[in-house]
Every structure is written in C-alpha cells, then in structure tokens.
Amino acid sequence: MMENGSVADLERLELDLLLDAVKTRYGYDFHDYAKASMIRRVRKYMDKVGIDYVSGLIPLFLHDDRAFHRFVKSLAVVVTEMFRDPDVFKVLREEVIPVLKTYPFIKIWHAGCASGQEVYSMAILLEEEGILDRCQIYATDFNDGALKLAKNGIYPAQDISRYENNYRLAGGKAQLGDYWVSRYDSIKINRRLAERVTFANHNLVTDGVFGEMNLVMCRNVLIYFNEQLQDRALTLINDSLCPRGFLCIGRRENLKFSQIRNHLEDVSNRLRIYRKLGS
C-alpha cells in the first residue's frame, strides 16, 4: 500500500494528464489554476459522477463533451451578492465615481462577473450618481452558464434582505426595490440597468486585452490562480486600463506577486482599490 505522500503525488500526476487532455481536446488551459483548489473541485465532480480516480475523468471528457461542459460549469464558484463588501462600494461612490464624472464617456469592465449581482450593483451606483447614461459596462466570464444567469438578471427573493442591508451600508440613496420587479419568489432587474451592460465570454487565462477601460472590477477571481497566472491576468488587466484608470480586486487578493504593482498607486490598499499611474 502506498504512503500518503505517494498517493498525493500520483493524484497530481493524474491531474496533469487530465488537464493536458482537456487543453488538447477543448482548448481550455487550467494548468495554472491553484492546484489545491482544482483538486477539491475535481474530487467533488468525481463524487457526483461516481468515478474513483482522477484519471477516470480523461476518457469521460474526451468522449462526452456534455460531461466536460458540466464540469466547467461546476468550476464557476458563484459566491456573490449585490453590493458585496459594502465598504468597497462606498469608497467607489465617494472617491472613484467623482473622478469618472469628469470623463465624457466611461467604460467599465467586470472581469469574472459570475451571476451578475455585482454588475447590477455598479449600474445602480452609476444611476444614482447621474452618469449611467454615459457609461458602458462590459461583464465577462468564461462560463456561459453563469453569463446566462447574469444576462437574465433574475435572482431569488430570499436574498433581498441581505441585498438591502448591503445597499444601505454602501451609501444607497433610494430604495433598492426601485431597481427590480418582483415575480413570485424572484426579482428581475429593471431593463434600464440591463441596457447599459454588455455580457460576453472572455477567459483571463487564454484571451487578450479587453479595450481601454476607466475602471476594471476583478474581485475574487485571482484567488483561484497560482502566482504565474495571477501575474498574467493582472498584466492583461493593466494593459486594458487607460492611463489613470482604476482597478478593484478582491479583499483576499493582493498584487505582491505581480509586476504591475509598480504601475499602480493606492486609492485604498485595505480595500484593494488602485489607480494606474500615467498622464
């Protein structure tokens, strides 16, 4: 019987072979995702489909693209809510939006938008600050299932009280219920907000620069990448920012692994909000 270390080594080898097969067959490259996180998600999927070994997923994914795409959907960890981390949105309202107001047209990119609640939170903030009509929001994710949820803008009504509390703490100026309509046990975001958002598939691992943005929101995506992939994603994001543009990442994330740190000044390092240097 193998010792635990040997079992772990064998599992990592199987994982590398699986990721090689996935990249060759489908073009998705997950090699630079954090290994511990990927192993956890692979194991969870194995339990779901009744497979005992990681290598057992290789023939399944090679011959059943529906099984593979269900796996990809399971990788999208949708842990989000409206005005999540209200103090972040409060600083955006008080320190970032006043700068954005000075521009005739504003472009904002939500990278890794998941099911879209934070995208619509931004649209509400911009509406209340009187600049939504001058804004275009691009919301992207690599997961088409998550994008469909985000585009529909329909969420469980059971979450309303938490959303409303976040909104008040973020400095909300109206009633959050003004921005949706209730339907049975769900809410649907108002069309006016959705009209300012373009949803698109974009993969921070494989795709390129996404235009010159005044603000990029990329929150709680980098934590699933290793240092090399974090640096690649952050470099892509930095190249997508116009001079003096703003970047907001997740509170559990940081820039210490990336070469772009020297190109950014702090708006609030505690809340992970930065501004690109340049004229």
Secondary structure, DSSP 4 states (H G I P E B T S, - for coil): ---HHHHHHHHHHHHHHHHHHHHHHH----TTB-HHHHHHHHHHHHHHHT-SSGGGHHHHHHH-HHHHHHHHHHH------TTSSHHHHHHIIIIIHHHHTTSSSEEEEEES-TTSHHHHHHHHHHHHTT-GGGEEEEEEES-HHHHHHHHHTEEEGGGHHHHHHHHHHTT--S-GGGGEEEETTEEEE-HHHHTTEEEEE--TTT------EEEEEE-SSGGGB-HHHHHHHHHHHHHHEEEEEEEEE-TT--STT-GGGGGEEEEETTTTEEEE---
